[in-house]
Amino acid sequence: MTATNYAVAPGEYLEEWIDDHGLSQQRVAELLGSSRKQVNEIVNGRAPITSDTAMRLERVVGIPARTWLKYEALYRADLARIADEEHLAKFVDEIAPSAVTYLRSIGATTATKRSPGRLVSDFLAFHRCGTWDAYVHLHEEASTGDYALAALKDAGTTLDRTLLTTWLRAAELLEPFERGRGFEYDPDRLHAALPELRARAAAPDTTMLRDLANMLADVGVVFMVVEPPKKLPLLGITRWIDKRVPVIQQTGRWGKDGFVIWTLFHEIGHLLNDPRGEMHVEYSTEKKRNSAAEKAANAFAMDILFGDGGVSQFSGLTYDRDIAAKAREIGIAPGVAVHQMHRRRLLDYSFGNRLCVDLAGSFTE
């Protein structure tokens, strides 16, 4: 049932019955054994229909008492909902437009800013928060340790909390996240699985992400690619389920294998190097990417993927065939090499792109 922006008092049904029968409120009061004032206040929605009054109305009007009480309960609930939505409406501008569009796309709301209170109410319900203050508190908790972020941000952008939390919550509603609640994370087994993970990532295809997810699940790590709201400037995060099970969640932004594979191993570096629950945000500008944790995660990914020689092994290479040959020699996907060469200005951005594999079609929930 679609919620309305008005409330129908049960007294309106009584008023209709009075008019249909050509009676006065005074006469109805006499039949009910009550005062005319009480009947008038019921008709105008100012007085509630009590259990006693409902039984009297059943005998006089013929509508069952339980129906009158249902009308009354619905009326009071609608009044409360309308008042609540009027209060919530003042928070509507706190929600990023892209978050609204995203919620509509996944069926979490049908509201728009033309019904601001209902939109905010649906937003809070999606996040399982009773009030806006509760939502803000939840976000504050997320930013101080419940989520360990290993996020890659576009230069010059800000991270809107409603975009972030909506994307995080969307993942929690998917089957891989729910299945992960039963995982037992073993960091030693994750470390032991690195050669196998690296080998599978060296041959990107339509089944690579699924295979990597299964391999990580075997050591108690959830790996998900979840479509983000537009304008969420992240490539990926790492967080924890109940501070027990790590979740590597990626947006799949740009869709190329180099971004996805590098981000995955960067985040694995956070899992193995950093305390559970600690937040890490990696900005794409070098000025903001210089924390010890970020340097360590980048060094980890570089060591695992490129080995001791690092990306400098590709210095001076510009032709696709040469880059691909060197990548095969060290056992990584050419797209990963191109990604790092571009990032480190070893290769012009107009070169190497044909070596990158588009994984967008293989992203799944």
VMD Tcl script that draws the C-alpha trace (Angstrom):
set ca {
  {0.00 0.00 0.00}
  {1.36 3.40 -1.01}
  {1.63 5.85 1.89}
  {-0.42 9.03 1.49}
  {0.45 12.55 2.56}
  {-2.82 12.89 4.47}
  {-4.60 11.06 7.30}
  {-8.26 10.04 7.28}
  {-9.90 10.33 10.69}
  {-12.35 7.49 11.51}
  {-14.82 10.21 12.37}
  {-15.16 10.92 8.65}
  {-16.78 7.51 8.22}
  {-19.12 8.30 11.10}
  {-19.96 11.70 9.57}
  {-20.76 10.01 6.25}
  {-23.07 7.53 8.02}
  {-24.82 10.37 9.87}
  {-25.41 12.26 6.61}
  {-26.60 9.14 4.76}
  {-29.17 8.48 7.48}
  {-30.31 12.09 7.81}
  {-29.45 12.26 11.47}
  {-28.03 15.01 13.63}
  {-24.95 14.69 15.79}
  {-27.19 15.26 18.79}
  {-29.39 12.30 17.82}
  {-26.39 10.05 17.28}
  {-25.02 11.13 20.68}
  {-28.30 10.06 22.26}
  {-28.14 6.68 20.49}
  {-24.58 6.18 21.66}
  {-25.27 7.29 25.18}
  {-22.60 10.01 24.94}
  {-22.46 13.79 24.68}
  {-22.87 15.75 21.45}
  {-19.42 17.27 22.10}
  {-17.82 13.83 22.09}
  {-19.50 12.93 18.79}
  {-18.43 16.25 17.28}
  {-14.81 15.75 18.39}
  {-14.79 12.22 16.95}
  {-16.20 13.51 13.64}
  {-13.48 16.19 13.49}
  {-10.66 13.84 14.46}
  {-9.96 15.54 17.75}
  {-11.05 12.69 20.02}
  {-9.94 9.07 19.59}
  {-12.30 6.16 19.24}
  {-11.74 4.05 22.34}
  {-12.59 0.38 22.72}
  {-15.74 1.32 24.62}
  {-16.85 3.80 21.94}
  {-16.06 1.27 19.19}
  {-18.40 -1.30 20.75}
  {-21.17 1.30 21.02}
  {-20.64 2.32 17.38}
  {-20.89 -1.34 16.36}
  {-24.34 -1.58 17.94}
  {-25.55 1.75 16.50}
  {-23.89 1.93 13.08}
  {-23.40 -1.76 12.32}
  {-19.65 -1.53 11.58}
  {-17.70 -4.00 13.76}
  {-15.77 -2.58 16.71}
  {-12.53 -4.07 15.43}
  {-13.00 -2.11 12.18}
  {-13.46 1.18 14.05}
  {-10.35 0.44 16.08}
  {-8.42 -0.41 12.90}
  {-9.51 2.92 11.39}
  {-8.38 4.69 14.56}
  {-5.00 2.95 14.66}
  {-4.38 3.71 10.99}
  {-5.33 7.36 11.50}
  {-2.96 7.77 14.44}
  {-0.18 5.95 12.58}
  {-0.67 8.23 9.56}
  {-0.57 11.31 11.77}
  {2.67 10.11 13.35}
  {4.17 9.23 9.98}
  {3.27 12.60 8.46}
  {4.73 14.45 11.45}
  {7.84 12.27 11.26}
  {8.25 12.94 7.54}
  {7.82 16.67 8.09}
  {10.66 16.48 10.61}
  {12.86 14.33 8.39}
  {12.35 16.54 5.33}
  {14.87 19.04 6.66}
  {17.65 16.47 6.15}
  {16.91 15.79 2.49}
  {19.70 18.02 1.21}
  {22.20 15.97 3.23}
  {21.65 13.05 0.84}
  {23.70 13.22 -2.35}
  {21.56 13.17 -5.52}
  {23.61 10.24 -6.81}
  {22.75 8.28 -3.66}
  {19.05 8.93 -4.33}
  {19.38 7.74 -7.92}
  {21.24 4.64 -6.73}
  {18.59 3.80 -4.13}
  {15.88 4.12 -6.76}
  {17.83 1.89 -9.15}
  {18.04 -0.94 -6.61}
  {14.42 -0.58 -5.51}
  {15.11 0.83 -2.05}
  {12.85 3.84 -2.66}
  {10.46 5.28 -5.21}
  {10.56 8.73 -3.64}
  {12.12 11.86 -5.06}
  {12.95 15.21 -3.48}
  {9.37 16.23 -4.24}
  {8.44 14.03 -1.27}
  {11.47 14.81 0.90}
  {10.28 13.30 4.17}
  {9.48 9.96 2.59}
  {12.81 9.99 0.76}
  {14.76 10.53 3.99}
  {12.64 7.90 5.75}
  {13.42 5.36 3.00}
  {17.12 6.29 3.17}
  {17.16 5.67 6.93}
  {15.23 2.41 6.57}
  {17.78 1.21 3.99}
  {20.53 1.89 6.54}
  {18.45 0.38 9.39}
  {18.53 3.65 11.32}
  {15.55 5.04 13.21}
  {16.63 8.69 13.16}
  {19.00 10.95 11.27}
  {21.12 11.31 14.40}
  {21.42 7.52 14.57}
  {22.60 7.48 10.96}
  {25.21 10.16 11.66}
  {26.40 8.20 14.69}
  {26.67 5.05 12.58}
  {28.82 6.90 10.08}
  {31.01 8.26 12.85}
  {31.54 4.73 14.12}
  {32.39 3.57 10.62}
  {35.00 6.30 10.28}
  {36.71 5.42 13.55}
  {37.31 1.73 13.13}
  {34.37 -0.51 12.26}
  {35.31 -0.27 8.60}
  {38.93 -0.49 7.50}
  {39.10 1.51 4.31}
  {41.71 1.05 1.65}
  {40.12 3.53 -0.72}
  {41.50 4.97 -3.91}
  {40.10 8.43 -4.52}
  {40.07 10.64 -7.57}
  {42.17 13.74 -7.24}
  {40.39 16.89 -6.14}
  {37.19 15.19 -4.97}
  {35.56 14.73 -1.57}
  {34.02 11.58 -0.18}
  {30.33 12.16 0.51}
  {29.27 10.01 3.45}
  {25.81 9.23 2.03}
  {27.39 7.84 -1.14}
  {29.86 5.76 0.85}
  {27.43 4.33 3.39}
  {24.82 3.58 0.72}
  {27.38 1.60 -1.25}
  {28.56 -0.20 1.88}
  {25.02 -1.06 2.90}
  {24.13 -2.27 -0.61}
  {26.93 -4.83 -0.34}
  {25.64 -6.08 3.01}
  {22.36 -7.06 1.36}
  {24.05 -9.31 -1.19}
  {24.55 -13.05 -0.82}
  {28.39 -13.08 -0.79}
  {28.45 -10.73 2.21}
  {25.85 -12.78 4.08}
  {27.72 -16.00 3.32}
  {30.90 -14.38 4.60}
  {29.44 -14.11 8.10}
  {30.25 -17.78 8.51}
  {33.86 -17.52 7.30}
  {36.89 -18.15 9.50}
  {39.67 -15.79 8.43}
  {43.19 -17.20 8.54}
  {45.94 -14.67 7.70}
  {48.57 -17.41 7.46}
  {46.52 -19.25 4.85}
  {45.94 -15.98 2.99}
  {49.68 -15.38 2.86}
  {50.24 -18.93 1.66}
  {47.63 -18.46 -1.09}
  {49.36 -15.40 -2.59}
  {51.28 -17.30 -5.32}
  {48.09 -19.00 -6.48}
  {46.16 -15.71 -6.42}
  {48.92 -13.99 -8.36}
  {49.00 -16.77 -10.97}
  {45.24 -16.57 -11.52}
  {45.35 -12.79 -11.81}
  {48.00 -13.12 -14.53}
  {45.38 -14.39 -16.98}
  {42.39 -12.04 -16.76}
  {39.21 -13.30 -18.41}
  {35.48 -13.45 -17.76}
  {35.87 -16.00 -14.94}
  {38.86 -14.46 -13.16}
  {36.89 -12.45 -10.60}
  {34.75 -15.43 -9.67}
  {37.81 -17.64 -9.35}
  {39.62 -15.09 -7.18}
  {36.52 -14.72 -4.98}
  {36.38 -18.50 -4.48}
  {40.09 -18.70 -3.70}
  {39.82 -15.89 -1.16}
  {36.72 -17.46 0.39}
  {38.78 -20.58 1.05}
  {40.99 -18.53 3.41}
  {38.07 -16.62 4.99}
  {38.10 -13.40 2.91}
  {35.03 -11.99 1.14}
  {35.80 -10.46 -2.26}
  {33.02 -8.51 -3.98}
  {32.64 -6.14 -6.89}
  {29.61 -3.97 -6.18}
  {28.39 -1.35 -8.61}
  {28.74 2.06 -6.91}
  {26.59 5.18 -7.02}
  {27.78 7.63 -9.61}
  {30.31 10.11 -8.29}
  {31.55 7.76 -5.56}
  {35.28 8.39 -6.08}
  {36.56 4.99 -4.92}
  {38.12 1.95 -6.49}
  {37.87 -0.25 -3.42}
  {37.77 -0.65 0.33}
  {38.62 -3.25 2.91}
  {36.36 -3.63 5.93}
  {35.40 -6.27 8.47}
  {32.30 -8.24 9.39}
  {32.07 -8.09 13.19}
  {35.83 -7.40 13.25}
  {36.35 -11.08 12.35}
  {35.97 -11.52 8.61}
  {37.61 -9.16 6.11}
  {35.64 -7.94 3.11}
  {37.45 -6.62 0.05}
  {34.83 -4.60 -1.80}
  {35.57 -2.99 -5.13}
  {33.60 -0.65 -7.35}
  {35.08 -1.95 -10.57}
  {35.51 1.67 -11.63}
  {37.11 1.98 -15.06}
  {36.66 -1.78 -15.45}
  {40.20 -2.50 -16.58}
  {42.18 -5.44 -15.25}
  {45.13 -3.29 -14.18}
  {43.03 -1.21 -11.79}
  {41.11 -4.20 -10.39}
  {44.13 -6.46 -9.87}
  {46.35 -3.76 -8.38}
  {43.58 -2.64 -6.03}
  {42.98 -6.23 -4.92}
  {46.61 -6.86 -3.97}
  {46.89 -3.41 -2.38}
  {43.93 -4.28 -0.15}
  {45.34 -7.71 0.65}
  {48.42 -5.80 1.81}
  {46.25 -3.87 4.27}
  {44.76 -7.12 5.55}
  {48.14 -8.67 6.23}
  {49.95 -5.54 7.43}
  {47.43 -3.55 9.49}
  {45.37 -4.06 12.65}
  {41.77 -5.09 12.26}
  {39.38 -2.17 12.06}
  {41.97 0.48 11.31}
  {40.96 2.93 8.61}
  {43.10 3.56 5.55}
  {42.25 5.99 2.77}
  {44.48 6.14 -0.26}
  {44.15 9.31 -2.30}
  {45.21 9.32 -5.91}
  {47.25 12.46 -5.36}
  {50.75 11.59 -4.21}
  {50.63 14.35 -1.61}
  {47.85 12.54 0.25}
  {49.09 9.01 -0.36}
  {52.12 9.14 1.84}
  {50.93 7.53 5.08}
  {53.02 4.65 6.35}
  {50.12 2.23 5.90}
  {49.53 3.28 2.30}
  {53.22 3.08 1.46}
  {53.33 -0.38 3.00}
  {50.27 -1.57 1.06}
  {51.67 -0.21 -2.20}
  {55.04 -1.80 -1.50}
  {53.30 -5.10 -0.75}
  {51.36 -5.05 -4.03}
  {54.48 -4.08 -5.96}
  {56.54 -6.85 -4.38}
  {53.92 -9.56 -4.90}
  {53.11 -8.59 -8.48}
  {56.41 -7.28 -9.85}
  {59.03 -8.85 -7.59}
  {62.37 -7.34 -6.70}
  {62.75 -5.60 -10.06}
  {59.59 -3.56 -9.60}
  {58.01 -1.63 -12.41}
  {61.43 -0.34 -13.46}
  {61.77 -3.60 -15.40}
  {59.47 -1.97 -17.97}
  {61.46 1.27 -18.30}
  {62.00 2.24 -21.91}
  {59.37 -0.13 -23.29}
  {56.70 1.49 -25.45}
  {55.55 -1.16 -27.91}
  {52.70 -3.44 -26.89}
  {54.57 -6.59 -27.90}
  {57.56 -5.69 -25.73}
  {55.44 -4.82 -22.69}
  {53.41 -8.02 -23.11}
  {56.56 -10.12 -23.44}
  {58.10 -8.66 -20.28}
  {54.80 -9.15 -18.41}
  {54.70 -12.81 -19.45}
  {58.32 -13.19 -18.37}
  {57.62 -12.04 -14.80}
  {54.16 -13.66 -14.69}
  {51.70 -10.77 -14.50}
  {48.88 -9.51 -16.71}
  {50.11 -6.91 -19.25}
  {47.29 -4.62 -18.12}
  {48.78 -4.48 -14.63}
  {52.11 -3.42 -16.07}
  {50.47 -0.75 -18.22}
  {48.51 0.55 -15.21}
  {51.66 1.02 -13.17}
  {53.65 2.40 -16.09}
  {50.95 5.02 -16.68}
  {50.76 5.81 -12.98}
  {54.50 6.28 -12.69}
  {54.80 8.21 -15.96}
  {56.93 5.51 -17.57}
  {54.49 5.27 -20.46}
  {52.37 7.90 -22.14}
  {48.66 7.38 -21.50}
  {48.06 7.00 -25.22}
  {50.17 3.82 -25.30}
  {49.51 0.34 -24.00}
  {45.74 0.57 -23.73}
  {45.11 -2.34 -26.09}
  {46.85 -4.59 -23.59}
  {44.25 -3.83 -20.91}
  {41.38 -6.28 -20.48}
  {37.92 -4.86 -19.86}
  {36.40 -6.80 -16.97}
  {33.20 -4.77 -16.68}
  {31.13 -7.50 -18.29}
  {32.22 -10.04 -15.68}
  {31.32 -7.96 -12.61}
  {28.73 -9.74 -10.56}
  {27.05 -9.30 -7.25}
}
mol new
graphics top color blue
foreach p $ca { graphics top sphere $p radius 0.5 }
foreach p [lrange $ca 0 end-1] q [lrange $ca 1 end] { graphics top cylinder $p $q radius 0.2 }
display resetview
